[in-house]
Amino acid sequence: MHELHNCIIIIGWISLYFDDDAIFNERVGILWSLSYFIVDLLYFMSKFDAPNTLHAALCLTLGVANYTTPLLITLRMNSRAAQCELSTPFLHVSRETRKPLHFVLFAIAFTLCRMLYIPVALIMPNRQRGMEWTHWVMVALVAFYGLNCFWYIKILRILITGGKKAKKVE
């Protein structure tokens, strides 16, 4: 399944490189990512995993917006958003190997791809084309960033403690 996820990134690169729907239609990547996140949503709902269910729901919501909103299609926002997923292969390697170096590489990728890149992508529709901050898409993007902040705090805590649980004071 991880390989299918990585296709979202590659499709995004292709779309951004050509930046022309006559050569490579932005909606190809959107449809690919929507199908992936539908499966993700169902899987994480069945596991009662609230953060990942929220992630999948937000990605689906934003994917539909990317498909139906001319401004977002023009900006190729889905392809830009797919670049956030560059941190995910590092997560999978880190989980599989449990090596500290792999987790550090994941933390660096997460920082670059999500904590720094999402705000840049967030201001594009607002600054370049005047989408209001109160538009539901912008609100969903801010919620998506907030979810990533939640995960980032967990990542930083693991980096600081080395993954050891704090002792409870009685």
mmCIF file of the C-alpha atoms, coordinates in Angstrom:
data_MODEL
# 
_entry.id   MODEL 
# 
loop_
_atom_site.group_PDB 
_atom_site.id 
_atom_site.type_symbol 
_atom_site.label_atom_id 
_atom_site.label_alt_id 
_atom_site.label_comp_id 
_atom_site.label_asym_id 
_atom_site.label_entity_id 
_atom_site.label_seq_id 
_atom_site.pdbx_PDB_ins_code 
_atom_site.Cartn_x 
_atom_site.Cartn_y 
_atom_site.Cartn_z 
_atom_site.occupancy 
_atom_site.B_iso_or_equiv 
_atom_site.pdbx_formal_charge 
_atom_site.auth_seq_id 
_atom_site.auth_comp_id 
_atom_site.auth_asym_id 
_atom_site.auth_atom_id 
_atom_site.pdbx_PDB_model_num 
ATOM 1   C CA . MET A 1 1   ? 0.000   0.000  0.000   1.00 0.00 ? 1   MET A CA 1 
ATOM 2   C CA . HIS A 1 2   ? 2.908   2.367  0.708   1.00 0.00 ? 2   HIS A CA 1 
ATOM 3   C CA . GLU A 1 3   ? 3.974   2.214  -2.939  1.00 0.00 ? 3   GLU A CA 1 
ATOM 4   C CA . LEU A 1 4   ? 0.513   3.356  -4.019  1.00 0.00 ? 4   LEU A CA 1 
ATOM 5   C CA . HIS A 1 5   ? 0.817   6.284  -1.653  1.00 0.00 ? 5   HIS A CA 1 
ATOM 6   C CA . ASN A 1 6   ? 4.156   7.284  -3.158  1.00 0.00 ? 6   ASN A CA 1 
ATOM 7   C CA . CYS A 1 7   ? 2.493   7.503  -6.589  1.00 0.00 ? 7   CYS A CA 1 
ATOM 8   C CA . ILE A 1 8   ? 0.647   10.602 -5.345  1.00 0.00 ? 8   ILE A CA 1 
ATOM 9   C CA . ILE A 1 9   ? 3.998   12.371 -5.009  1.00 0.00 ? 9   ILE A CA 1 
ATOM 10  C CA . ILE A 1 10  ? 5.215   11.324 -8.456  1.00 0.00 ? 10  ILE A CA 1 
ATOM 11  C CA . ILE A 1 11  ? 1.926   12.287 -10.119 1.00 0.00 ? 11  ILE A CA 1 
ATOM 12  C CA . GLY A 1 12  ? 2.209   15.669 -8.391  1.00 0.00 ? 12  GLY A CA 1 
ATOM 13  C CA . TRP A 1 13  ? 5.727   16.174 -9.739  1.00 0.00 ? 13  TRP A CA 1 
ATOM 14  C CA . ILE A 1 14  ? 4.603   15.351 -13.269 1.00 0.00 ? 14  ILE A CA 1 
ATOM 15  C CA . SER A 1 15  ? 1.640   17.706 -13.035 1.00 0.00 ? 15  SER A CA 1 
ATOM 16  C CA . LEU A 1 16  ? 3.737   20.561 -11.654 1.00 0.00 ? 16  LEU A CA 1 
ATOM 17  C CA . TYR A 1 17  ? 6.482   19.988 -14.219 1.00 0.00 ? 17  TYR A CA 1 
ATOM 18  C CA . PHE A 1 18  ? 4.174   20.193 -17.249 1.00 0.00 ? 18  PHE A CA 1 
ATOM 19  C CA . ASP A 1 19  ? 1.748   22.711 -15.676 1.00 0.00 ? 19  ASP A CA 1 
ATOM 20  C CA . ASP A 1 20  ? -0.545  22.184 -18.666 1.00 0.00 ? 20  ASP A CA 1 
ATOM 21  C CA . ASP A 1 21  ? -3.792  20.225 -18.575 1.00 0.00 ? 21  ASP A CA 1 
ATOM 22  C CA . ALA A 1 22  ? -3.462  19.442 -22.288 1.00 0.00 ? 22  ALA A CA 1 
ATOM 23  C CA . ILE A 1 23  ? -0.290  17.452 -21.484 1.00 0.00 ? 23  ILE A CA 1 
ATOM 24  C CA . PHE A 1 24  ? -1.105  16.195 -17.990 1.00 0.00 ? 24  PHE A CA 1 
ATOM 25  C CA . ASN A 1 25  ? -4.460  16.994 -16.452 1.00 0.00 ? 25  ASN A CA 1 
ATOM 26  C CA . GLU A 1 26  ? -4.367  18.070 -12.799 1.00 0.00 ? 26  GLU A CA 1 
ATOM 27  C CA . ARG A 1 27  ? -7.511  16.051 -12.171 1.00 0.00 ? 27  ARG A CA 1 
ATOM 28  C CA . VAL A 1 28  ? -5.618  12.766 -12.770 1.00 0.00 ? 28  VAL A CA 1 
ATOM 29  C CA . GLY A 1 29  ? -3.680  13.320 -9.554  1.00 0.00 ? 29  GLY A CA 1 
ATOM 30  C CA . ILE A 1 30  ? -6.758  14.492 -7.719  1.00 0.00 ? 30  ILE A CA 1 
ATOM 31  C CA . LEU A 1 31  ? -8.687  11.348 -8.624  1.00 0.00 ? 31  LEU A CA 1 
ATOM 32  C CA . TRP A 1 32  ? -5.722  9.161  -7.624  1.00 0.00 ? 32  TRP A CA 1 
ATOM 33  C CA . SER A 1 33  ? -5.409  10.844 -4.240  1.00 0.00 ? 33  SER A CA 1 
ATOM 34  C CA . LEU A 1 34  ? -9.177  10.790 -3.635  1.00 0.00 ? 34  LEU A CA 1 
ATOM 35  C CA . SER A 1 35  ? -9.271  7.034  -4.171  1.00 0.00 ? 35  SER A CA 1 
ATOM 36  C CA . TYR A 1 36  ? -6.305  6.583  -1.837  1.00 0.00 ? 36  TYR A CA 1 
ATOM 37  C CA . PHE A 1 37  ? -7.804  8.705  0.933   1.00 0.00 ? 37  PHE A CA 1 
ATOM 38  C CA . ILE A 1 38  ? -11.202 6.984  0.680   1.00 0.00 ? 38  ILE A CA 1 
ATOM 39  C CA . VAL A 1 39  ? -9.441  3.721  1.530   1.00 0.00 ? 39  VAL A CA 1 
ATOM 40  C CA . ASP A 1 40  ? -7.455  5.513  4.249   1.00 0.00 ? 40  ASP A CA 1 
ATOM 41  C CA . LEU A 1 41  ? -10.635 6.966  5.745   1.00 0.00 ? 41  LEU A CA 1 
ATOM 42  C CA . LEU A 1 42  ? -12.368 3.600  5.924   1.00 0.00 ? 42  LEU A CA 1 
ATOM 43  C CA . TYR A 1 43  ? -9.280  1.881  7.324   1.00 0.00 ? 43  TYR A CA 1 
ATOM 44  C CA . PHE A 1 44  ? -8.627  4.423  10.085  1.00 0.00 ? 44  PHE A CA 1 
ATOM 45  C CA . MET A 1 45  ? -12.315 4.655  10.977  1.00 0.00 ? 45  MET A CA 1 
ATOM 46  C CA . SER A 1 46  ? -12.323 0.874  11.474  1.00 0.00 ? 46  SER A CA 1 
ATOM 47  C CA . LYS A 1 47  ? -9.284  1.252  13.790  1.00 0.00 ? 47  LYS A CA 1 
ATOM 48  C CA . PHE A 1 48  ? -10.927 4.112  15.743  1.00 0.00 ? 48  PHE A CA 1 
ATOM 49  C CA . ASP A 1 49  ? -7.821  6.198  15.003  1.00 0.00 ? 49  ASP A CA 1 
ATOM 50  C CA . ALA A 1 50  ? -9.139  9.762  15.352  1.00 0.00 ? 50  ALA A CA 1 
ATOM 51  C CA . PRO A 1 51  ? -6.085  11.758 14.135  1.00 0.00 ? 51  PRO A CA 1 
ATOM 52  C CA . ASN A 1 52  ? -5.590  9.646  11.009  1.00 0.00 ? 52  ASN A CA 1 
ATOM 53  C CA . THR A 1 53  ? -9.338  9.550  10.330  1.00 0.00 ? 53  THR A CA 1 
ATOM 54  C CA . LEU A 1 54  ? -9.368  13.343 10.545  1.00 0.00 ? 54  LEU A CA 1 
ATOM 55  C CA . HIS A 1 55  ? -6.343  13.474 8.212   1.00 0.00 ? 55  HIS A CA 1 
ATOM 56  C CA . ALA A 1 56  ? -8.089  11.305 5.628   1.00 0.00 ? 56  ALA A CA 1 
ATOM 57  C CA . ALA A 1 57  ? -11.344 13.281 5.939   1.00 0.00 ? 57  ALA A CA 1 
ATOM 58  C CA . LEU A 1 58  ? -9.534  16.600 5.510   1.00 0.00 ? 58  LEU A CA 1 
ATOM 59  C CA . CYS A 1 59  ? -7.567  15.264 2.534   1.00 0.00 ? 59  CYS A CA 1 
ATOM 60  C CA . LEU A 1 60  ? -10.793 14.037 0.923   1.00 0.00 ? 60  LEU A CA 1 
ATOM 61  C CA . THR A 1 61  ? -12.533 17.345 1.569   1.00 0.00 ? 61  THR A CA 1 
ATOM 62  C CA . LEU A 1 62  ? -9.629  19.347 0.182   1.00 0.00 ? 62  LEU A CA 1 
ATOM 63  C CA . GLY A 1 63  ? -9.301  16.939 -2.746  1.00 0.00 ? 63  GLY A CA 1 
ATOM 64  C CA . VAL A 1 64  ? -12.930 17.538 -3.710  1.00 0.00 ? 64  VAL A CA 1 
ATOM 65  C CA . ALA A 1 65  ? -12.288 21.285 -3.416  1.00 0.00 ? 65  ALA A CA 1 
ATOM 66  C CA . ASN A 1 66  ? -9.199  20.906 -5.607  1.00 0.00 ? 66  ASN A CA 1 
ATOM 67  C CA . TYR A 1 67  ? -11.324 19.067 -8.195  1.00 0.00 ? 67  TYR A CA 1 
ATOM 68  C CA . THR A 1 68  ? -14.251 21.486 -8.208  1.00 0.00 ? 68  THR A CA 1 
ATOM 69  C CA . THR A 1 69  ? -12.718 24.920 -7.577  1.00 0.00 ? 69  THR A CA 1 
ATOM 70  C CA . PRO A 1 70  ? -11.291 26.553 -10.722 1.00 0.00 ? 70  PRO A CA 1 
ATOM 71  C CA . LEU A 1 71  ? -8.786  28.637 -8.726  1.00 0.00 ? 71  LEU A CA 1 
ATOM 72  C CA . LEU A 1 72  ? -7.381  25.552 -7.012  1.00 0.00 ? 72  LEU A CA 1 
ATOM 73  C CA . ILE A 1 73  ? -7.169  23.665 -10.313 1.00 0.00 ? 73  ILE A CA 1 
ATOM 74  C CA . THR A 1 74  ? -5.327  26.598 -11.908 1.00 0.00 ? 74  THR A CA 1 
ATOM 75  C CA . LEU A 1 75  ? -2.875  26.741 -8.996  1.00 0.00 ? 75  LEU A CA 1 
ATOM 76  C CA . ARG A 1 76  ? -2.513  22.938 -9.145  1.00 0.00 ? 76  ARG A CA 1 
ATOM 77  C CA . MET A 1 77  ? -3.063  22.858 -5.416  1.00 0.00 ? 77  MET A CA 1 
ATOM 78  C CA . ASN A 1 78  ? -3.547  19.090 -5.274  1.00 0.00 ? 78  ASN A CA 1 
ATOM 79  C CA . SER A 1 79  ? -0.145  18.543 -6.883  1.00 0.00 ? 79  SER A CA 1 
ATOM 80  C CA . ARG A 1 80  ? 1.380   21.070 -4.512  1.00 0.00 ? 80  ARG A CA 1 
ATOM 81  C CA . ALA A 1 81  ? -0.322  19.406 -1.550  1.00 0.00 ? 81  ALA A CA 1 
ATOM 82  C CA . ALA A 1 82  ? 1.014   16.022 -2.663  1.00 0.00 ? 82  ALA A CA 1 
ATOM 83  C CA . GLN A 1 83  ? 4.505   17.300 -1.866  1.00 0.00 ? 83  GLN A CA 1 
ATOM 84  C CA . CYS A 1 84  ? 3.586   17.250 1.829   1.00 0.00 ? 84  CYS A CA 1 
ATOM 85  C CA . GLU A 1 85  ? 3.494   13.493 1.487   1.00 0.00 ? 85  GLU A CA 1 
ATOM 86  C CA . LEU A 1 86  ? 7.258   13.376 0.849   1.00 0.00 ? 86  LEU A CA 1 
ATOM 87  C CA . SER A 1 87  ? 7.671   12.872 4.592   1.00 0.00 ? 87  SER A CA 1 
ATOM 88  C CA . THR A 1 88  ? 5.521   9.729  4.603   1.00 0.00 ? 88  THR A CA 1 
ATOM 89  C CA . PRO A 1 89  ? 8.072   7.276  3.118   1.00 0.00 ? 89  PRO A CA 1 
ATOM 90  C CA . PHE A 1 90  ? 10.473  8.375  5.868   1.00 0.00 ? 90  PHE A CA 1 
ATOM 91  C CA . LEU A 1 91  ? 7.765   7.616  8.437   1.00 0.00 ? 91  LEU A CA 1 
ATOM 92  C CA . HIS A 1 92  ? 7.287   4.106  7.060   1.00 0.00 ? 92  HIS A CA 1 
ATOM 93  C CA . VAL A 1 93  ? 11.032  3.379  7.062   1.00 0.00 ? 93  VAL A CA 1 
ATOM 94  C CA . SER A 1 94  ? 11.324  4.736  10.600  1.00 0.00 ? 94  SER A CA 1 
ATOM 95  C CA . ARG A 1 95  ? 8.457   2.543  11.808  1.00 0.00 ? 95  ARG A CA 1 
ATOM 96  C CA . GLU A 1 96  ? 9.833   -0.549 10.105  1.00 0.00 ? 96  GLU A CA 1 
ATOM 97  C CA . THR A 1 97  ? 13.454  -0.229 11.246  1.00 0.00 ? 97  THR A CA 1 
ATOM 98  C CA . ARG A 1 98  ? 13.027  1.540  14.605  1.00 0.00 ? 98  ARG A CA 1 
ATOM 99  C CA . LYS A 1 99  ? 16.470  3.076  14.062  1.00 0.00 ? 99  LYS A CA 1 
ATOM 100 C CA . PRO A 1 100 ? 17.009  6.506  15.668  1.00 0.00 ? 100 PRO A CA 1 
ATOM 101 C CA . LEU A 1 101 ? 18.699  7.881  12.543  1.00 0.00 ? 101 LEU A CA 1 
ATOM 102 C CA . HIS A 1 102 ? 15.678  6.960  10.441  1.00 0.00 ? 102 HIS A CA 1 
ATOM 103 C CA . PHE A 1 103 ? 13.406  8.744  12.899  1.00 0.00 ? 103 PHE A CA 1 
ATOM 104 C CA . VAL A 1 104 ? 15.628  11.846 12.780  1.00 0.00 ? 104 VAL A CA 1 
ATOM 105 C CA . LEU A 1 105 ? 15.442  11.785 8.970   1.00 0.00 ? 105 LEU A CA 1 
ATOM 106 C CA . PHE A 1 106 ? 11.660  11.473 9.223   1.00 0.00 ? 106 PHE A CA 1 
ATOM 107 C CA . ALA A 1 107 ? 11.540  14.430 11.646  1.00 0.00 ? 107 ALA A CA 1 
ATOM 108 C CA . ILE A 1 108 ? 13.607  16.553 9.239   1.00 0.00 ? 108 ILE A CA 1 
ATOM 109 C CA . ALA A 1 109 ? 11.396  15.570 6.284   1.00 0.00 ? 109 ALA A CA 1 
ATOM 110 C CA . PHE A 1 110 ? 8.241   16.278 8.320   1.00 0.00 ? 110 PHE A CA 1 
ATOM 111 C CA . THR A 1 111 ? 9.598   19.684 9.314   1.00 0.00 ? 111 THR A CA 1 
ATOM 112 C CA . LEU A 1 112 ? 10.375  20.628 5.716   1.00 0.00 ? 112 LEU A CA 1 
ATOM 113 C CA . CYS A 1 113 ? 7.371   19.046 3.998   1.00 0.00 ? 113 CYS A CA 1 
ATOM 114 C CA . ARG A 1 114 ? 4.660   19.875 6.488   1.00 0.00 ? 114 ARG A CA 1 
ATOM 115 C CA . MET A 1 115 ? 5.654   22.457 9.060   1.00 0.00 ? 115 MET A CA 1 
ATOM 116 C CA . LEU A 1 116 ? 7.391   24.800 6.594   1.00 0.00 ? 116 LEU A CA 1 
ATOM 117 C CA . TYR A 1 117 ? 5.774   23.917 3.261   1.00 0.00 ? 117 TYR A CA 1 
ATOM 118 C CA . ILE A 1 118 ? 2.092   23.911 4.288   1.00 0.00 ? 118 ILE A CA 1 
ATOM 119 C CA . PRO A 1 119 ? 2.102   27.600 5.328   1.00 0.00 ? 119 PRO A CA 1 
ATOM 120 C CA . VAL A 1 120 ? 3.660   28.501 1.955   1.00 0.00 ? 120 VAL A CA 1 
ATOM 121 C CA . ALA A 1 121 ? 0.985   26.495 0.142   1.00 0.00 ? 121 ALA A CA 1 
ATOM 122 C CA . LEU A 1 122 ? -1.658  27.964 2.434   1.00 0.00 ? 122 LEU A CA 1 
ATOM 123 C CA . ILE A 1 123 ? -0.986  31.550 1.431   1.00 0.00 ? 123 ILE A CA 1 
ATOM 124 C CA . MET A 1 124 ? -0.985  30.855 -2.338  1.00 0.00 ? 124 MET A CA 1 
ATOM 125 C CA . PRO A 1 125 ? -4.773  30.954 -2.883  1.00 0.00 ? 125 PRO A CA 1 
ATOM 126 C CA . ASN A 1 126 ? -5.084  33.944 -0.566  1.00 0.00 ? 126 ASN A CA 1 
ATOM 127 C CA . ARG A 1 127 ? -2.172  36.075 -1.657  1.00 0.00 ? 127 ARG A CA 1 
ATOM 128 C CA . GLN A 1 128 ? -2.109  35.313 -5.374  1.00 0.00 ? 128 GLN A CA 1 
ATOM 129 C CA . ARG A 1 129 ? -5.812  35.124 -6.088  1.00 0.00 ? 129 ARG A CA 1 
ATOM 130 C CA . GLY A 1 130 ? -7.666  36.686 -3.186  1.00 0.00 ? 130 GLY A CA 1 
ATOM 131 C CA . MET A 1 131 ? -9.349  33.641 -1.618  1.00 0.00 ? 131 MET A CA 1 
ATOM 132 C CA . GLU A 1 132 ? -10.562 34.960 1.715   1.00 0.00 ? 132 GLU A CA 1 
ATOM 133 C CA . TRP A 1 133 ? -9.205  33.455 4.941   1.00 0.00 ? 133 TRP A CA 1 
ATOM 134 C CA . THR A 1 134 ? -12.792 32.743 5.971   1.00 0.00 ? 134 THR A CA 1 
ATOM 135 C CA . HIS A 1 135 ? -13.444 30.617 2.855   1.00 0.00 ? 135 HIS A CA 1 
ATOM 136 C CA . TRP A 1 136 ? -14.172 27.043 3.924   1.00 0.00 ? 136 TRP A CA 1 
ATOM 137 C CA . VAL A 1 137 ? -11.178 25.756 1.935   1.00 0.00 ? 137 VAL A CA 1 
ATOM 138 C CA . MET A 1 138 ? -8.831  28.034 3.848   1.00 0.00 ? 138 MET A CA 1 
ATOM 139 C CA . VAL A 1 139 ? -10.421 26.966 7.142   1.00 0.00 ? 139 VAL A CA 1 
ATOM 140 C CA . ALA A 1 140 ? -9.920  23.295 6.167   1.00 0.00 ? 140 ALA A CA 1 
ATOM 141 C CA . LEU A 1 141 ? -6.279  24.017 5.246   1.00 0.00 ? 141 LEU A CA 1 
ATOM 142 C CA . VAL A 1 142 ? -5.685  25.666 8.616   1.00 0.00 ? 142 VAL A CA 1 
ATOM 143 C CA . ALA A 1 143 ? -7.303  22.648 10.332  1.00 0.00 ? 143 ALA A CA 1 
ATOM 144 C CA . PHE A 1 144 ? -5.006  20.365 8.311   1.00 0.00 ? 144 PHE A CA 1 
ATOM 145 C CA . TYR A 1 145 ? -2.003  22.390 9.446   1.00 0.00 ? 145 TYR A CA 1 
ATOM 146 C CA . GLY A 1 146 ? -3.244  22.220 13.043  1.00 0.00 ? 146 GLY A CA 1 
ATOM 147 C CA . LEU A 1 147 ? -3.395  18.433 12.811  1.00 0.00 ? 147 LEU A CA 1 
ATOM 148 C CA . ASN A 1 148 ? 0.177   18.404 11.536  1.00 0.00 ? 148 ASN A CA 1 
ATOM 149 C CA . CYS A 1 149 ? 1.186   20.650 14.461  1.00 0.00 ? 149 CYS A CA 1 
ATOM 150 C CA . PHE A 1 150 ? -0.354  18.063 16.806  1.00 0.00 ? 150 PHE A CA 1 
ATOM 151 C CA . TRP A 1 151 ? 1.808   15.346 15.212  1.00 0.00 ? 151 TRP A CA 1 
ATOM 152 C CA . TYR A 1 152 ? 4.861   17.608 15.211  1.00 0.00 ? 152 TYR A CA 1 
ATOM 153 C CA . ILE A 1 153 ? 4.625   18.076 18.964  1.00 0.00 ? 153 ILE A CA 1 
ATOM 154 C CA . LYS A 1 154 ? 4.637   14.283 19.321  1.00 0.00 ? 154 LYS A CA 1 
ATOM 155 C CA . ILE A 1 155 ? 7.670   14.038 17.018  1.00 0.00 ? 155 ILE A CA 1 
ATOM 156 C CA . LEU A 1 156 ? 9.550   16.690 19.001  1.00 0.00 ? 156 LEU A CA 1 
ATOM 157 C CA . ARG A 1 157 ? 8.684   14.932 22.261  1.00 0.00 ? 157 ARG A CA 1 
ATOM 158 C CA . ILE A 1 158 ? 10.154  11.676 20.896  1.00 0.00 ? 158 ILE A CA 1 
ATOM 159 C CA . LEU A 1 159 ? 13.279  13.499 19.743  1.00 0.00 ? 159 LEU A CA 1 
ATOM 160 C CA . ILE A 1 160 ? 13.725  15.147 23.141  1.00 0.00 ? 160 ILE A CA 1 
ATOM 161 C CA . THR A 1 161 ? 13.045  12.072 25.260  1.00 0.00 ? 161 THR A CA 1 
ATOM 162 C CA . GLY A 1 162 ? 14.575  9.540  22.905  1.00 0.00 ? 162 GLY A CA 1 
ATOM 163 C CA . GLY A 1 163 ? 11.223  7.790  22.801  1.00 0.00 ? 163 GLY A CA 1 
ATOM 164 C CA . LYS A 1 164 ? 11.218  6.985  26.499  1.00 0.00 ? 164 LYS A CA 1 
ATOM 165 C CA . LYS A 1 165 ? 8.038   7.483  28.474  1.00 0.00 ? 165 LYS A CA 1 
ATOM 166 C CA . ALA A 1 166 ? 8.200   10.100 31.220  1.00 0.00 ? 166 ALA A CA 1 
ATOM 167 C CA . LYS A 1 167 ? 8.079   8.738  34.745  1.00 0.00 ? 167 LYS A CA 1 
ATOM 168 C CA . LYS A 1 168 ? 4.902   9.533  36.623  1.00 0.00 ? 168 LYS A CA 1 
ATOM 169 C CA . VAL A 1 169 ? 5.331   11.436 39.863  1.00 0.00 ? 169 VAL A CA 1 
ATOM 170 C CA . GLU A 1 170 ? 3.139   10.117 42.637  1.00 0.00 ? 170 GLU A CA 1 
# 
